[in-house]
Structures are given as structure tokens and as C-alpha cells.
Amino acid sequence: MEETALLRNPVTADQTYQHQWDAIRLAEPGLQRLLEKVARPQGTALIFSHDDPDGITSGLIFKRMLQKKGWKVALRLPEGFMLQPAQLEQALAENPDTGAIFLLDKGTLAPYSDYGKRWPVYIVDHHPTPKVPTDCVIYNPSLEKYTWCSTSILAHGIALLAGTRDLFDDFLCLVGLKGDWAIEPVSGLLSDFVKPFLVDHGMAFRNMLTVLRERPTQFDSMQREVTCLLSRITEFVHGTGGGGFSYFYHDRHPDLRTVDHARCIAEALEALAPQADQLPRLTSLDSFVALLPQPHRGLLEKIFGFFLEDWEKASKTLDTTARILTLENTTIYLFVGVKVSLLPMIGSIKLFELNQKAGDPAAQIIMVSRVADDYTHVSVRGTGDRVHSGKFCGTLQNVLQARFPEHKAFISGGGHPKAAECTVKTSQVTFFQVLHQVMTQLNDMRELDLAWRAGSLTPEQASKARDLGLEYVPATPR
């Protein structure tokens, strides 16, 4: 089999995976407190995790760990990034013996302070945050400085420290890493944080890291010629679960009307645990799907078929994207549309094409879509980290929540340097109002960039620039 760049250039690590996590435990009081709680089963452990590949896999790793430690466990994968009060209240009503609440890959968000005041809340997350919630136990390596990783590897490391990790957890961890772009076998990109894991456990899945000369997936944005099995499996999980973007197919087939997409793929994946020894021998997506149990398999095949249909239809949608400004070395592109299917994923591929054609050092695409009268979706993708996508969306959330406080529960935003979202799910905040704020932020960024180039930034302007994601601006101007 043809080797990917990752396999052609063997990865080395300065320490073993066990030593890495032993050191992390010593340095992280929040992780120590979390492990103490894991070791003391009490009622039901209520897990909320994001409904994208990283969230689904980290939720499953955590669920399996807690079950092995003697907990009763209820895993929830509710729609949306931020856990809403109604989602929490419903789950608590269904699990009155809840002894602990674990939030995985759902952000480290200030509103969680309200939850922590009432219940024991434990947060495991890797997203940067403008304000850390109080009254919660937190393990997030990105609180002070962004750490390129995934929640799946954080859950996996916790399982290692708890003494429960196994081969199936290793597989789940890999899918989560690919889903959050912390590993890219074809082009050879790999987070430093992930290297000990890959050396000690990930290389058992060399079959998933080799070249497949098949249709490139949405996770092949660095090149569009080949793919690998890990990318194909991760795309299947993403496409069938809604990918964190609420792209569901309830209206496409009668069998799907009442299917919870994220729960369906999560249950199907969980059922693979007894067959984990077969995973390192798979050679195709079809062989992977064949392992999934019925009736889940049939439902997931229908969902994934509709996902691929939408992908083909949307492939030319972003041709109207406009190049609007340059911030330091990053060219900014803007797309505005109505009811654009699979917008974030298509955007990643479009950005690759635009960046290749223009030859820019780095690029970022900001996509604003009117999904429905009560749903505006802003998605940001970047090729570099000098203009921070997550901070742009986090500021967009904060401004809109402050402007419309009575609707703040329907406004959620944030993400990573290279990928972020902001969703507004209320007709009381219109598409025009969201678009206007996007344009205001872009104009502010342009003005701040000009001041930075002129060497005239004030401390207040520098702080605002950092909040908007201009990472190249020093926190304290000269």
C-alpha cells in the first residue's frame, strides 16, 4: 500500500504517552479533581458532548471509562455547541439520581457558571475562551495558550490515567483527532501534543493512515488528489451525525423522520467495541460500515447518501466568494448566501482552491448564510493562525448577546484558530443584523490593522484587536 506523508516520515516523541499524561496530571489541579470524582461512583454520570466527530468520540471514550469505574452513565449529544438550560433541565429530570455532570467539547463558556452553582459540573474541553466560568471543575489546556489537539485525546488521556483505555478507545481518539484537524496523514500534519499518542497507540491503525486513491473527503483540504481511510471514516461520522452544524435529513425519507442523527451514529460506533480487533485490518469505508449493527447501519447509509448528494450539489455554490481585504499576511474572503447546504465543509475546500489560485501566504473565508427565518449561520475557516477564527466568532457571539440579552440563549459562537462557528437561532435577531455585525467587525479589523502598520495602536486598540482575532498584534503595543 502507498504510504502517506505521515508514514513516510516516522513520528518520534520526546516522551511516552504515559509520561506525558503523568506530567499533565501533576500540573493540572482541575484534572486531579476530575480523576478523584471519576474514582468515586455516585448515582448517574450525566455526560453532554458536542454532536460532531470529536464530541461523539470523546463522549464515548468518557462513557466507557465511567462505566468501567462503576458509574451508571447517560450520554447526551444535544444539538448546538453551548449546552442550553432547557437541555440540561430535561436530562436532569430524566436522571434524578445524577451525581455529576460532565461537559465534553461543549466550550468552556461563562454561562456554565450558573450550572456549577447548582450542580457538580466538570468541563473537559480544548477551545479557547474569553471568560472562564466559575464554580466548575475545568481541564482545558487552551485556557492560557491555544493547544492544538482535540477533546477526544483529552478524554483518552483521562481514560489512560484512570486505567481503562483500550484498543477501541485508541480508534475513537483517532477519529476525534481527524475530525478536529489535529492529524492529517496525507499531508503529514500532526499536532505536537498528539505525537506520543500516535507513537504508542495510533500506529496500530496504519491501515487507516495509508493512501486511498478514492474521492477526496471534506477532511482533505490541504490537497484534493487522494485520501485515507481515517478521513473517510471520519467523514462518515461527520455526515451522519450532523457534524455539529445541524445538517439533518429528517425530511428526506420516512424512515428518518424521528431519527436522532448524532445518537444513531454514536450507538452504532459504541456497538463496535467487541469487534475492535478487526478495525486495524479494514481496507475500505464499505468494510467499516459493514461492521455496524442493524437497524443503525441502514439508517446511517440513507443519511450518508443524502449527505453526499448535498455535497455534489453544493460544490459550485461558493463561486461568488469575494476577496475583500488583507490583514498582515492573511487574505480575507467573504461569502453571503441563502440556505447553503453543508456550508462550513464546502467552505474549507473552496478556501483551499482560492488560496492555491491566489498564492496567498494564508487565507480565511467568512461565510454568512440565512438558513431560515429563525436561523443565521456564520462559519469561518482559515489556513493559518495569525487571524483567529474562533475569536472572531466568540466576539460576534458576545456582541449579539449583549445587544439582544433576552435572546442570548439562542446565540452561540466560538472555535479554534482555523475553524469556528456562530449560530443565531431566533427570528428576533435577523439575518441582516447578524450580517451587519460581521461587516462591522471586519471594518474594525481593517482599521486596527492600518493602525498597527502605522505603529499608532493604543493599548485599548491592541486589546480590541486581540479580541477580534488579530493574533499578530502584540498584547502590549510598543
Summary of the structure (lengths in Angstrom):
residues: 478
radius of gyration: 21.5
end to end distance: 54.1
largest distance: 64.0
contacts: 1705
relative contact order: 0.09
helix: 49%
strand: 17%
